[in-house]
Amino acid sequence: MLKKLFLLGLLLLPVVAWSQSYITGNVFDNEQRSLRLQDVAVRNLTTKAVVVSDKDGRFAVPAKAGDIISFSLIGYQTDTVYLTNLFAKNIYLRAAVNSLNTVNVTTTKVSPYLDTKNPEAEVDRQVNYSKNRGGLRLGLGFNKMRKQAAKEQELEEAADINEEISKNFNKTVIQKLVNYKEKDLDDYIGLYRPTVEQVKADKTFDYTYYIATTFNEWRKLPADARKLAPLPKLKGKP
């Protein structure tokens, strides 16, 4: 009798272990949500385990709570999920957008000193300046305008990136992702907010992956190192 119970336990053990250490689910197209995606590479970025979804879009990959899972398929944007539990998940991948195929000719800048009505595109002689001093002054003016335009464009780009960071790296998003609602979360946000340079360097900056990895890194720090340094007091203020 004891031998039979022992054998039964051995048979049930793999089933129990499998259900506790795997994440399962389905992968669909985000636009056509009934379209199941086959051959999606499902990677556990924490353990390096990799599987591929079957013809019905189903997958099962070894994982545990706290792991980071990525889903990638040619022609689709890679998605990343931080596991707070091992419940089955439905993943919807967005089609990749190839911006290289689109050319907007309306943005081409034409010099105001060219007569566009003339097929030879000769310089418009209505502008009266000397060949020496006037030409130099005109060239310097163009350089100054270009530098100013480049500076304004850089500032606008930085403002757009900062707005993007604020939308994707804030308390609401982070709490939902890592299921952490302690007061010191503000310290993490202050210490690990992505910089404009970080986001600009990676055109497909993955906020989910960044939050998951840096949050785990922050949690491993000593208590005093996890705190945001206080702002220095201004001179003359009590």
N, CA and C of each residue as an Amber inpcrd file, in Angstrom:
protein
   714
   0.8360000  -1.2010000   0.0000000   0.0000000   0.0000000   0.0000000
   0.8760000   1.2580000   0.0000000   1.8760000   1.2750000   0.8610000
   2.7750000   2.4200000   0.9310000   3.5440000   2.5970000  -0.3740000
   3.8760000   1.4540000  -1.0030000   4.6060000   1.5140000  -2.2590000
   3.7530000   2.1540000  -3.3480000   2.4450000   1.7990000  -3.3570000
   1.5300000   2.3680000  -4.3560000   1.3690000   3.8770000  -4.1510000
   1.2480000   4.2860000  -2.8830000   1.1180000   5.7090000  -2.5930000
   2.3750000   6.4730000  -3.0140000   3.5230000   5.8390000  -2.8070000
   4.7840000   6.4680000  -3.1870000   4.8700000   6.6690000  -4.7000000
   4.4680000   5.6090000  -5.4400000   4.4840000   5.6950000  -6.9000000
   3.4950000   6.7360000  -7.4050000   2.3250000   6.8130000  -6.7580000
   1.3270000   7.8050000  -7.1500000   1.8530000   9.2160000  -6.9150000
   2.5620000   9.3910000  -5.8120000   3.1410000  10.6950000  -5.5180000
   4.1710000  11.1010000  -6.5570000   4.9740000  10.1210000  -7.0280000
   5.9620000  10.4110000  -8.0580000   5.3030000  10.8250000  -9.3660000
   4.1510000  10.2030000  -9.6610000   3.4300000  10.5410000 -10.8880000
   2.8110000  11.9300000 -10.8200000   2.3110000  12.3140000  -9.6520000
   1.6380000  13.6020000  -9.5050000   2.6170000  14.7560000  -9.3460000
   3.8150000  14.4780000  -8.8500000   4.7840000  15.5300000  -8.5730000
   5.1330000  16.3650000  -9.8000000   5.4240000  15.7470000 -10.9690000
   5.7290000  16.5800000 -12.1440000   4.5810000  17.4750000 -12.5580000
   3.3330000  16.9760000 -12.4010000   2.1660000  17.7650000 -12.7790000
   2.0540000  19.0040000 -11.9000000   2.2360000  18.8130000 -10.5930000
   2.1640000  19.9320000  -9.6580000   3.2850000  20.9210000  -9.9160000
   4.4990000  20.3770000 -10.1280000   5.6470000  21.2510000 -10.3650000
   5.4700000  22.0490000 -11.6490000   4.9180000  21.4150000 -12.7120000
   4.7290000  22.0960000 -13.9880000   3.7470000  23.2460000 -13.8500000
   2.6600000  22.9880000 -13.1070000   1.6370000  24.0280000 -12.9780000
   2.1320000  25.2090000 -12.1580000   3.1340000  25.0010000 -11.3230000
   3.6330000  26.0710000 -10.4650000   4.7900000  26.8380000 -11.0920000
   5.4190000  26.2940000 -12.1370000   6.6360000  26.9130000 -12.6450000
   6.5630000  27.2890000 -14.1190000   5.3850000  27.3080000 -14.7020000
   5.2220000  27.6810000 -16.1060000   4.1930000  28.7970000 -16.2320000
   4.3960000  29.6570000 -17.2310000   3.3850000  30.6380000 -17.6040000
   2.8560000  30.2410000 -18.9790000   1.5560000  30.1940000 -19.1270000
   0.9380000  29.7990000 -20.3870000   0.0890000  30.9420000 -20.9290000
  -0.2930000  30.8240000 -22.1890000  -1.1540000  31.8500000 -22.7640000
  -1.2680000  31.7330000 -24.2610000  -1.7900000  32.7960000 -24.8900000
  -2.0140000  32.8390000 -26.3330000  -1.5180000  34.1770000 -26.8750000
  -1.0750000  34.1660000 -28.1310000  -0.5920000  35.3870000 -28.7710000
  -1.4740000  35.7010000 -29.9770000  -1.9730000  36.9550000 -30.0460000
  -2.8710000  37.3740000 -31.1190000  -2.3170000  38.6160000 -31.8130000
  -2.8400000  38.8850000 -33.0130000  -2.5960000  40.1430000 -33.7090000
  -3.4320000  41.2280000 -33.0410000  -2.8330000  42.3950000 -32.7850000
  -3.5480000  43.4500000 -32.0640000  -4.6950000  44.0400000 -32.8700000
  -4.5630000  44.1010000 -34.2030000  -5.6170000  44.6730000 -35.0340000
  -6.7250000  43.6500000 -35.2870000  -6.3440000  42.4530000 -35.7400000
  -7.3080000  41.3760000 -35.9660000  -7.2320000  40.4250000 -34.7680000
  -7.9760000  40.7260000 -33.7680000  -7.7960000  40.0550000 -32.4760000
  -8.1740000  38.5810000 -32.4780000  -8.8210000  38.1270000 -33.5280000
  -9.1180000  36.7010000 -33.6250000  -7.9970000  35.9450000 -34.3320000
  -7.0160000  36.6790000 -34.8700000  -5.9030000  36.0670000 -35.5910000
  -4.8240000  35.6220000 -34.6090000  -4.6490000  34.3100000 -34.5110000
  -3.6290000  33.7510000 -33.6140000  -2.2850000  33.7200000 -34.3350000
  -1.2320000  34.0690000 -33.6400000   0.0930000  34.1820000 -34.2450000
   0.9550000  32.9660000 -33.9200000   1.4640000  32.3420000 -34.9760000
   2.3190000  31.1670000 -34.8460000   3.7900000  31.5710000 -34.9060000
   4.6480000  30.7620000 -34.2950000   6.1070000  30.9480000 -34.3320000
   6.5700000  32.2320000 -33.6490000   5.8050000  32.7090000 -32.6820000
   6.2510000  33.8490000 -31.8780000   7.3230000  33.3660000 -30.8980000
   8.4640000  34.0360000 -30.8680000   9.5270000  33.6740000 -29.9280000
   9.1810000  34.2300000 -28.5500000   8.9700000  33.3220000 -27.5990000
   8.6260000  33.7060000 -26.2290000   9.8620000  33.4730000 -25.3680000
  10.4610000  34.5550000 -24.8720000  11.7200000  34.4510000 -24.1330000
  11.5340000  34.8810000 -22.6770000  12.0460000  34.0680000 -21.7810000
  12.1490000  34.4710000 -20.3850000  13.4940000  35.1760000 -20.2450000
  13.4710000  36.5030000 -20.2070000  14.7140000  37.2720000 -20.1740000
  15.4700000  37.0930000 -18.8650000  14.7800000  36.5910000 -17.8470000
  15.4210000  36.3720000 -16.5520000  16.2050000  35.0700000 -16.5350000
  15.6000000  33.9910000 -17.0760000  16.2430000  32.6690000 -17.0560000
  16.8300000  32.2710000 -18.3980000  16.5700000  33.0610000 -19.4530000
  17.0390000  32.8020000 -20.8190000  16.3030000  31.6510000 -21.4970000
  15.2360000  31.1270000 -20.9020000  14.4560000  30.0600000 -21.5380000
  13.6990000  30.6270000 -22.7390000  13.6190000  29.8360000 -23.8260000
  12.9530000  30.2830000 -25.0520000  12.0440000  29.1760000 -25.5740000
  10.8160000  29.5440000 -25.9590000   9.8950000  28.6270000 -26.6250000
   9.2630000  29.3710000 -27.8020000   8.5170000  28.6310000 -28.6340000
   7.8420000  29.2180000 -29.7920000   6.3670000  28.8600000 -29.7290000
   5.5050000  29.8300000 -30.0390000   4.0650000  29.5600000 -30.0060000
   3.6840000  28.5880000 -31.1180000   2.6580000  27.7490000 -30.8680000
   2.2450000  26.7590000 -31.8630000   1.3060000  27.3840000 -32.8960000
   0.7170000  26.5520000 -33.7630000  -0.1290000  27.0580000 -34.8490000
  -1.3850000  27.7480000 -34.3350000  -1.7550000  27.4790000 -33.0940000
  -2.9190000  28.1290000 -32.4880000  -2.5290000  29.3240000 -31.6280000
  -1.2450000  29.7050000 -31.6780000  -0.7820000  30.8540000 -30.9140000
  -0.5390000  30.5710000 -29.4450000  -0.5950000  29.3040000 -29.0540000
  -0.4260000  28.9790000 -27.6340000   1.0510000  28.8120000 -27.2870000
   1.3760000  29.1050000 -26.0230000   2.7500000  28.9520000 -25.5560000
   2.7590000  28.5240000 -24.0930000   3.8760000  27.9570000 -23.6750000
   4.1070000  27.6080000 -22.2690000   5.6070000  27.6900000 -22.0400000
   6.0320000  28.5990000 -21.1690000   7.4530000  28.8020000 -20.9350000
   7.7310000  28.7530000 -19.4320000   8.8300000  28.1150000 -19.0190000
   9.1720000  28.0830000 -17.5930000   9.3380000  29.4960000 -17.0480000
   8.6960000  29.7630000 -15.9130000   8.7530000  31.1190000 -15.3480000
   8.2780000  31.1080000 -13.9090000   8.5270000  32.2180000 -13.2440000
   8.0450000  32.4290000 -11.8810000   7.7240000  33.9090000 -11.7280000
   6.9980000  34.2480000 -10.6970000   6.6600000  35.6530000 -10.4500000
   7.9410000  36.4750000 -10.3150000   7.9700000  37.6250000 -10.9720000
   9.1520000  38.4720000 -10.9640000   9.9980000  38.3550000 -12.2110000
   9.7290000  37.3210000 -13.0410000  10.4690000  37.1660000 -14.2940000
   9.9520000  38.1470000 -15.3460000  10.7600000  38.3720000 -16.3740000
  10.3940000  39.2590000 -17.4820000  10.3120000  38.4260000 -18.7510000
   9.1580000  38.4660000 -19.4170000   8.9230000  37.6640000 -20.6110000
   8.7760000  38.5930000 -21.8150000   9.4670000  38.2640000 -22.9150000
   9.3340000  39.0600000 -24.1410000   8.7120000  38.2080000 -25.2380000
   7.9860000  38.8780000 -26.1460000   7.3090000  38.2130000 -27.2600000
   7.7330000  38.9220000 -28.5430000   8.3390000  38.1770000 -29.4720000
   8.8270000  38.8040000 -30.7030000   8.5100000  37.9390000 -31.9120000
   8.1790000  38.6130000 -33.0090000   7.8690000  37.9540000 -34.2790000
   8.1940000  38.9350000 -35.3960000   8.8030000  38.4420000 -36.4670000
   9.1500000  39.3050000 -37.5950000   7.8920000  39.9900000 -38.1270000
   7.9760000  41.2970000 -38.2840000   6.8360000  42.0650000 -38.7670000
   5.9920000  42.6570000 -37.6560000   6.3760000  42.3670000 -36.3890000
   5.6180000  42.8750000 -35.2460000   6.5650000  43.5310000 -34.2470000
   6.0230000  44.4590000 -33.4720000   6.7960000  45.0950000 -32.4110000
   6.9490000  44.1290000 -31.2340000   8.1420000  44.0710000 -30.6750000
   8.3860000  43.2080000 -29.5180000   7.6480000  43.7500000 -28.2950000
   6.9990000  42.8510000 -27.5640000   6.2900000  43.2400000 -26.3450000
   6.9660000  42.5700000 -25.1540000   6.9290000  43.2240000 -24.0110000
   7.5690000  42.7020000 -22.8050000   6.5880000  42.7410000 -21.6450000
   6.5690000  41.6740000 -20.8580000   5.6310000  41.5630000 -19.7370000
   6.4040000  41.2240000 -18.4680000   6.1220000  41.9540000 -17.4000000
   6.6820000  41.6560000 -16.0790000   5.6600000  40.8140000 -15.3170000
   6.0560000  39.6290000 -14.8860000   5.1240000  38.6920000 -14.2620000
   4.9280000  38.9990000 -12.7780000   3.7280000  39.3970000 -12.4220000
   3.3840000  39.5400000 -11.0100000   2.6910000  38.2860000 -10.4950000
   2.2500000  37.4240000 -11.4240000   1.6330000  36.1370000 -11.0880000
   1.7960000  35.2080000 -12.2780000   1.3290000  33.9680000 -12.1420000
   1.4660000  32.9820000 -13.2130000   0.1290000  32.6380000 -13.8510000
  -0.8220000  33.5720000 -13.7950000  -2.0950000  33.3560000 -14.4750000
  -1.8660000  33.3480000 -15.9900000  -2.6810000  32.5600000 -16.7160000
  -2.5920000  32.5170000 -18.1790000  -2.8420000  33.9110000 -18.7580000
  -2.1120000  34.2330000 -19.8210000  -2.1890000  35.5870000 -20.3720000
  -2.4610000  35.5610000 -21.8750000  -3.2250000  36.5440000 -22.3460000
  -3.4170000  36.7870000 -23.7700000  -2.5630000  37.9850000 -24.1610000
  -1.6960000  37.7900000 -25.1450000  -0.7720000  38.8250000 -25.5890000
  -1.1830000  39.2890000 -26.9850000  -1.2260000  40.6100000 -27.1870000
  -1.6090000  41.1780000 -28.4800000  -0.4340000  41.9840000 -29.0330000
   0.1260000  41.5140000 -30.1520000   1.2850000  42.1800000 -30.7460000
   0.8510000  43.1760000 -31.8210000   1.4940000  44.3450000 -31.8140000
   1.2160000  45.3780000 -32.8150000   2.1300000  45.1960000 -34.0310000
   1.5820000  45.4170000 -35.2110000   2.3780000  45.3210000 -36.4330000
   3.4550000  46.3940000 -36.4280000   4.6490000  46.0330000 -36.8920000
   5.7490000  46.9960000 -36.9600000   5.4810000  47.9820000 -38.0850000
   5.8400000  49.2450000 -37.8460000   5.6510000  50.2940000 -38.8470000
   7.0030000  50.6320000 -39.4420000   7.1320000  50.4640000 -40.7410000
   8.3910000  50.7780000 -41.4270000   8.3240000  52.1840000 -41.9870000
   8.8980000  53.1140000 -41.2510000   8.8310000  54.5190000 -41.6570000
   9.7820000  54.8500000 -42.8030000  10.6790000  53.8930000 -43.1610000
  11.6400000  54.1740000 -44.2180000  10.9870000  54.2280000 -45.5910000
   9.8030000  53.6070000 -45.7160000   9.1400000  53.5790000 -47.0090000
   8.3690000  54.8550000 -47.2990000   8.2220000  55.7180000 -46.3190000
   7.4340000  56.9350000 -46.4910000   8.3560000  58.1290000 -46.6500000
   8.1760000  58.8690000 -47.7130000   8.9810000  60.0640000 -47.9560000
   8.0470000  61.2460000 -48.0880000   8.2130000  62.2160000 -47.2200000
   7.3670000  63.4010000 -47.2390000   8.1060000  64.5180000 -47.9650000
   7.7650000  64.7310000 -49.2400000   8.4980000  65.7020000 -50.0430000
   8.0910000  67.1260000 -49.7180000   6.9980000  67.3120000 -49.0050000
   6.5340000  68.6710000 -48.7040000   7.4130000  69.3490000 -47.6740000
   8.2500000  68.5790000 -46.9650000   9.0970000  69.1720000 -45.9310000
  10.4400000  69.6430000 -46.4760000  10.6780000  69.4460000 -47.7890000
  11.9470000  69.8600000 -48.3710000  12.0820000  71.3760000 -48.3250000
  13.2170000  71.8610000 -47.8210000  13.4350000  73.2950000 -47.7070000
  14.0970000  73.8200000 -48.9810000  13.5500000  74.8850000 -49.5510000
  14.0960000  75.5040000 -50.7550000  14.6010000  76.8870000 -50.3900000
  15.7850000  77.2220000 -50.8560000  16.3580000  78.5300000 -50.5460000
  15.4720000  79.6350000 -51.0860000  15.1760000  80.6540000 -50.2810000
  14.3410000  81.7650000 -50.7540000  15.0290000  82.6070000 -51.8160000
  16.3290000  82.3820000 -52.0390000  17.0740000  83.1620000 -53.0220000
  17.1300000  82.4710000 -54.3790000  16.4010000  81.3480000 -54.5380000
  16.3150000  80.6760000 -55.8220000  14.9790000  80.9790000 -56.4640000
  14.9890000  81.2550000 -57.7760000  13.7600000  81.4950000 -58.5200000
  13.2190000  80.1510000 -58.9660000  12.2250000  79.6310000 -58.2480000
  11.7130000  78.2970000 -58.5410000  10.9470000  78.2410000 -59.8450000
  10.5850000  79.3990000 -60.4160000   9.8890000  79.4150000 -61.7000000
  10.8640000  79.2120000 -62.8500000  12.1340000  79.4410000 -62.5910000
  13.1550000  79.2870000 -63.6150000  13.6610000  77.8570000 -63.6110000
  13.5070000  77.1110000 -64.7240000  13.9570000  75.7130000 -64.7270000
  15.4440000  75.5690000 -64.5230000  16.2040000  76.6310000 -64.7800000
  17.6430000  76.5630000 -64.5720000  18.0010000  76.8200000 -63.1180000
  17.0270000  77.2540000 -62.3240000  17.2190000  77.4940000 -60.8890000
  18.3840000  78.4330000 -60.6270000  18.4350000  79.5430000 -61.3430000
  19.5150000  80.5060000 -61.1490000  19.2140000  81.4050000 -59.9530000
  20.2490000  82.0320000 -59.4450000  20.0860000  82.9310000 -58.3060000
  19.2910000  84.1570000 -58.7320000  18.3350000  84.5490000 -57.9300000
  17.5130000  85.7290000 -58.2080000  18.3580000  86.9820000 -58.0180000
  18.5700000  87.7640000 -59.0880000  19.4540000  88.9230000 -59.0370000
  18.7590000  90.1510000 -58.4820000  17.5290000  90.0260000 -58.0250000
  16.8560000  91.1780000 -57.4380000  17.5020000  91.5810000 -56.1190000
  18.2130000  90.6360000 -55.4930000  18.9210000  90.9470000 -54.2540000
  20.2320000  91.6160000 -54.6230000  20.4680000  92.8360000 -54.1470000
  21.6360000  93.6140000 -54.5200000  22.6360000  93.6260000 -53.3720000
  23.7520000  92.9440000 -53.5520000  24.8000000  92.9680000 -52.5330000
  26.1410000  92.8180000 -53.2400000  27.1920000  93.2500000 -52.5910000
  28.5190000  93.1370000 -53.1880000  28.9870000  91.7000000 -53.1270000
  29.8680000  91.3170000 -54.0280000  30.3130000  89.9260000 -54.0980000
  31.1840000  89.5590000 -52.9060000  31.8390000  90.5450000 -52.3170000
  32.7540000  90.2340000 -51.2310000  32.0670000  90.2840000 -49.8710000
  31.8040000  91.4890000 -49.3980000  31.2640000  91.6460000 -48.0490000
  29.8270000  91.1410000 -47.9690000  28.9960000  91.4470000 -48.9600000
  27.6010000  91.0210000 -48.9080000  27.4610000  89.5160000 -48.9250000
  28.2520000  88.8490000 -49.7910000  28.1730000  87.3900000 -49.8650000
  28.5870000  86.7450000 -48.5610000  29.6260000  87.2740000 -47.9390000
  30.0780000  86.7480000 -46.6540000  29.0130000  86.9410000 -45.5890000
  28.3960000  88.1430000 -45.5910000  27.3530000  88.4400000 -44.6130000
  26.1640000  87.4900000 -44.7930000  25.8230000  87.2110000 -46.0620000
  24.7130000  86.3050000 -46.3450000  25.0180000  84.9030000 -45.8480000
  26.2750000  84.4460000 -46.0890000  26.6490000  83.1050000 -45.6360000
  26.6140000  82.9920000 -44.1260000  27.1190000  84.0230000 -43.4380000
  27.0860000  84.0070000 -41.9760000  25.6580000  84.0130000 -41.4600000
  24.7910000  84.7570000 -42.1630000  23.3860000  84.7840000 -41.7540000
  22.7370000  83.4230000 -41.8710000  23.0350000  82.7190000 -42.9720000
  22.4900000  81.3780000 -43.1520000  22.9740000  80.4350000 -42.0540000
  24.2840000  80.5140000 -41.7480000  24.8370000  79.6480000 -40.7060000
  24.1670000  79.9000000 -39.3620000  23.9590000  81.1780000 -39.0500000
  23.3130000  81.5290000 -37.7840000  21.8800000  81.0150000 -37.7410000
  21.1690000  81.1460000 -38.8730000  19.7910000  80.6590000 -38.9420000
  19.7350000  79.1450000 -38.7860000  20.6860000  78.4600000 -39.4400000
  20.7050000  76.9960000 -39.3420000  20.9690000  76.5380000 -37.9120000
  21.9370000  77.2050000 -37.2620000  22.2460000  76.8410000 -35.8770000
  21.0590000  77.0950000 -34.9570000  20.3860000  78.2280000 -35.1620000
  19.2290000  78.5560000 -34.3420000  18.1050000  77.5560000 -34.5690000
  17.8760000  77.1990000 -35.8470000  16.8270000  76.2260000 -36.1640000
  17.1550000  74.8610000 -35.5690000  18.4400000  74.4740000 -35.6460000
  18.8500000  73.1860000 -35.0880000  18.6690000  73.1660000 -33.5740000
  18.9990000  74.2920000 -32.9250000  18.8470000  74.3790000 -31.4710000
  17.3800000  74.2890000 -31.0700000  16.5180000  75.0020000 -31.8150000
  15.0830000  74.9530000 -31.5210000  14.5290000  73.5490000 -31.7330000
  14.9860000  72.8860000 -32.7970000  14.5270000  71.5260000 -33.0610000
  14.9690000  70.5740000 -31.9530000  16.2020000  70.7620000 -31.4700000
  16.7160000  69.9230000 -30.3850000  15.9070000  70.1180000 -29.1050000
  15.5580000  71.3680000 -28.8020000  14.7580000  71.6560000 -27.6100000
  13.3550000  71.0680000 -27.7320000  12.7640000  71.1670000 -28.9190000
  11.4340000  70.6030000 -29.1350000  11.4620000  69.0870000 -29.0010000
  12.5160000  68.4690000 -29.5410000  12.6460000  67.0120000 -29.4500000
  12.8010000  66.5770000 -27.9920000  13.6130000  67.3210000 -27.2280000
  13.7980000  67.0000000 -25.8130000  12.4910000  67.1410000 -25.0430000
  11.7050000  68.1620000 -25.3740000  10.4110000  68.3550000 -24.7110000
   9.4590000  67.2100000 -25.0300000   9.4600000  66.7630000 -26.2930000
   8.6030000  65.6410000 -26.6870000   9.0130000  64.3640000 -25.9610000
  10.3270000  64.1300000 -25.8530000  10.8120000  62.9260000 -25.1780000
  10.4830000  62.9760000 -23.6900000  10.6320000  64.1450000 -23.0690000
  10.2800000  64.2840000 -21.6520000   8.8010000  64.0040000 -21.4180000
   7.9680000  64.4510000 -22.3540000   6.5330000  64.1790000 -22.2460000
   6.2590000  62.6850000 -22.3690000   6.9700000  62.0320000 -23.2910000
   6.8280000  60.5840000 -23.4530000   7.2510000  59.8490000 -22.1830000
   8.3730000  60.2810000 -21.5830000   8.8630000  59.6520000 -20.3540000
   7.8380000  59.7950000 -19.2360000   7.2640000  60.9780000 -19.0900000
   6.2760000  61.2170000 -18.0320000   5.0360000  60.3450000 -18.1990000
   4.6590000  60.0710000 -19.4420000   3.4820000  59.2370000 -19.6910000
   3.7440000  57.7660000 -19.3940000   4.9960000  57.3220000 -19.5810000
   5.3210000  55.9060000 -19.4490000   6.0730000  55.5580000 -18.1720000
   6.5790000  56.5680000 -17.4650000   7.3270000  56.3180000 -16.2330000
   6.7550000  57.2210000 -15.1470000   5.6540000  56.7880000 -14.5490000
   5.0120000  57.5380000 -13.4730000   4.4850000  56.5640000 -12.4310000
   4.0200000  57.0980000 -11.3230000   3.6160000  56.2510000 -10.1990000
   2.5020000  55.2830000 -10.5840000   1.5150000  55.7440000 -11.3390000
   0.3910000  54.8830000 -11.7150000   0.8570000  53.7000000 -12.5480000
   1.6760000  53.9660000 -13.5620000   2.1750000  52.9010000 -14.4340000
   3.0350000  51.9170000 -13.6470000   3.9230000  52.4430000 -12.8150000
   4.8530000  51.5860000 -12.0700000   4.1150000  50.7360000 -11.0430000
   3.1660000  51.3260000 -10.3170000   2.3960000  50.5600000  -9.3330000
   1.6420000  49.4140000  -9.9920000   1.0740000  49.6680000 -11.1500000
   0.3270000  48.6320000 -11.8630000   1.2500000  47.5210000 -12.3390000
   2.4610000  47.8890000 -12.7470000   3.3940000  46.9150000 -13.2980000
   4.0350000  46.0360000 -12.2370000   4.5250000  46.6390000 -11.1500000
   5.2860000  45.8770000 -10.1540000   4.4920000  45.5870000  -8.8870000
   3.2540000  46.0970000  -8.8270000   2.3870000  45.8310000  -7.6690000
   3.0600000  46.2500000  -6.3580000   3.5610000  47.4830000  -6.3310000
   4.2540000  48.0260000  -5.1540000   3.6910000  49.4150000  -4.8770000
   3.1810000  49.6410000  -3.6610000   2.5050000  50.9010000  -3.3650000
   3.0310000  51.5730000  -2.0980000   4.2680000  51.2580000  -1.7220000
   4.8490000  51.8880000  -0.5400000   5.2200000  53.3460000  -0.8410000
   5.3620000  54.1420000   0.2310000   5.6320000  55.5730000   0.0670000
   6.9860000  55.8420000  -0.5840000   7.9480000  54.9280000  -0.3660000
   9.2800000  55.1860000  -0.9150000   9.3610000  54.9540000  -2.4210000
   8.2370000  54.6470000  -3.0600000   8.2390000  54.5130000  -4.5130000
   8.6580000  55.8200000  -5.1840000   8.3640000  56.9490000  -4.5220000
   8.7840000  58.2500000  -5.0600000  10.3060000  58.3430000  -5.1520000
  11.0050000  57.6990000  -4.2050000  12.4650000  57.6960000  -4.2530000
  12.9580000  56.9440000  -5.4860000  12.3330000  55.7970000  -5.7640000
  12.7090000  55.0260000  -6.9610000  12.4930000  55.8530000  -8.2260000
  11.3450000  56.5260000  -8.3060000  11.0260000  57.3260000  -9.4890000
  12.0490000  58.4420000  -9.6750000  12.4370000  59.0870000  -8.5720000
  13.4150000  60.1640000  -8.6640000  14.8020000  59.6800000  -9.0380000
  15.1720000  58.4960000  -8.5580000  16.5070000  57.9680000  -8.8190000
  16.6450000  57.3590000 -10.2070000  15.5770000  56.7500000 -10.7040000
  15.6840000  55.9480000 -11.9230000  14.8950000  56.4920000 -13.1090000
  14.3650000  57.7030000 -13.0130000  13.6730000  58.2550000 -14.1840000
  14.6230000  58.2670000 -15.3780000  14.2060000  57.7000000 -16.5290000
  15.0910000  57.6770000 -17.6990000  15.4320000  59.0970000 -18.1530000
  16.6310000  59.2680000 -18.6480000  17.0380000  60.5660000 -19.1720000
  16.6500000  60.6740000 -20.6470000  16.6370000  61.9050000 -21.1330000
  16.3430000  62.1290000 -22.5530000  17.3660000  61.3960000 -23.4140000
  18.6250000  61.4080000 -22.9850000  19.6900000  60.7620000 -23.7550000
  19.4720000  59.2530000 -23.8360000  19.0230000  58.6320000 -22.7270000
  18.7680000  57.1950000 -22.7370000  17.6850000  56.8310000 -23.7390000
  16.5860000  57.5560000 -23.7060000  15.4650000  57.2600000 -24.5990000
  15.8300000  57.5920000 -26.0400000  16.5500000  58.6750000 -26.2330000
  16.9310000  59.1010000 -27.5820000  17.8920000  58.1090000 -28.2220000
  18.7310000  57.4690000 -27.4110000  19.7100000  56.5200000 -27.9390000
  19.0650000  55.2280000 -28.4080000  17.8700000  54.9180000 -27.8990000
  17.1710000  53.6830000 -28.2710000  15.7980000  54.0530000 -28.8160000
  15.6270000  53.9790000 -30.1380000  14.3750000  54.4050000 -30.7630000
  13.1920000  53.5480000 -30.3200000  13.4670000  52.3260000 -29.8490000
  12.3890000  51.4470000 -29.3660000  12.5600000  51.2180000 -27.8680000
  12.7800000  52.2880000 -27.1170000  13.0140000  52.1850000 -25.6710000
  11.8610000  51.4290000 -25.0060000  12.1940000  50.3370000 -24.3150000
  11.1860000  49.4630000 -23.6980000  11.0060000  49.8720000 -22.2350000
   9.9640000  50.6360000 -21.9560000   9.7310000  51.1250000 -20.5980000
   9.4030000  49.9830000 -19.6370000   8.6480000  48.9840000 -20.1000000
   8.2910000  47.8580000 -19.2320000   9.5370000  47.1240000 -18.7610000
  10.4190000  46.8150000 -19.6900000  11.6560000  46.1170000 -19.3440000
  12.5290000  46.9960000 -18.4500000  12.6100000  48.2820000 -18.7620000
  13.4290000  49.2000000 -17.9700000  12.9260000  49.2760000 -16.5320000
  11.6050000  49.4100000 -16.3680000  11.0310000  49.5000000 -15.0190000
  11.2710000  48.2110000 -14.2470000  11.0180000  47.0760000 -14.8910000
  11.1660000  45.7930000 -14.2080000  12.5940000  45.5670000 -13.7270000
  13.5660000  45.8470000 -14.5860000  14.9600000  45.5920000 -14.2140000
  15.4750000  46.6020000 -13.1910000  15.1840000  47.8710000 -13.3890000
  15.6930000  48.8830000 -12.4580000  14.9790000  48.8220000 -11.1100000
  13.7000000  48.4290000 -11.1090000  12.9900000  48.3110000  -9.8370000
  13.5980000  47.1860000  -9.0030000  13.8800000  46.0470000  -9.6370000
  14.5260000  44.9460000  -8.9170000  15.9070000  45.3670000  -8.4180000
  16.6190000  46.1250000  -9.2340000  17.9410000  46.6250000  -8.8370000
  17.8220000  47.5540000  -7.6340000  16.8390000  48.4440000  -7.6680000
  16.6150000  49.3960000  -6.5680000  16.2470000  48.6740000  -5.2820000
  15.4210000  47.6440000  -5.3630000  14.9870000  46.9050000  -4.1770000
  16.1480000  46.1730000  -3.4990000  17.1820000  45.8390000  -4.2570000
  18.3290000  45.1220000  -3.7010000  19.3260000  46.0590000  -3.0140000
  19.1490000  47.3670000  -3.2080000  20.0620000  48.3320000  -2.5860000
  19.8340000  48.4020000  -1.0790000  20.8550000  48.7920000  -0.3040000
  20.6490000  49.0420000   1.1310000  19.6060000  50.1360000   1.3220000
  18.9550000  50.1380000   2.4780000  17.8450000  51.0650000   2.7300000
  18.2490000  52.5200000   2.5220000  19.4470000  52.9050000   2.9780000
  19.8570000  54.3030000   2.8410000  20.1640000  54.6730000   1.3880000
  20.6290000  53.6910000   0.6010000  20.9470000  53.9650000  -0.8050000
  19.7020000  54.0520000  -1.6690000  18.5750000  53.5470000  -1.1720000
  17.3290000  53.5970000  -1.9460000  16.6400000  54.9550000  -1.8410000
  17.1210000  55.8060000  -0.9290000  16.4560000  57.0910000  -0.7140000
  17.0210000  58.1590000  -1.6430000  16.1440000  59.0220000  -2.1120000
  16.5430000  60.1440000  -2.9520000  17.1880000  61.2110000  -2.0800000
  18.3420000  61.7160000  -2.4990000  19.0500000  62.7320000  -1.7140000
  18.2000000  63.9930000  -1.6030000  18.1310000  64.6130000  -0.4030000
  17.3280000  65.8350000  -0.2380000  17.9250000  66.9950000  -1.0210000
  17.0790000  67.9100000  -1.4350000  17.5450000  69.0850000  -2.1650000
  18.3580000  69.9880000  -1.2380000  19.4450000  70.5860000  -1.7350000
  20.2510000  71.4800000  -0.8840000  19.4690000  72.7370000  -0.5310000
  19.7010000  73.2450000   0.6810000  19.0070000  74.4530000   1.1260000
  19.6190000  75.6850000   0.4670000  18.7680000  76.6160000   0.0830000
  19.2400000  77.8580000  -0.5190000  19.8620000  78.7600000   0.5410000
  20.8960000  79.5030000   0.1620000  21.5480000  80.4000000   1.1100000
  20.5900000  81.5090000   1.5210000  20.6350000  81.8410000   2.8000000
  19.7730000  82.8930000   3.3200000  18.4280000  82.3970000   3.7830000
  18.1310000  81.1210000   3.5300000  16.8730000  80.5420000   3.9780000
  17.1060000  79.7940000   5.2740000  16.1800000  79.8800000   6.2450000
  16.3730000  79.1930000   7.5260000  16.2550000  77.6870000   7.3370000
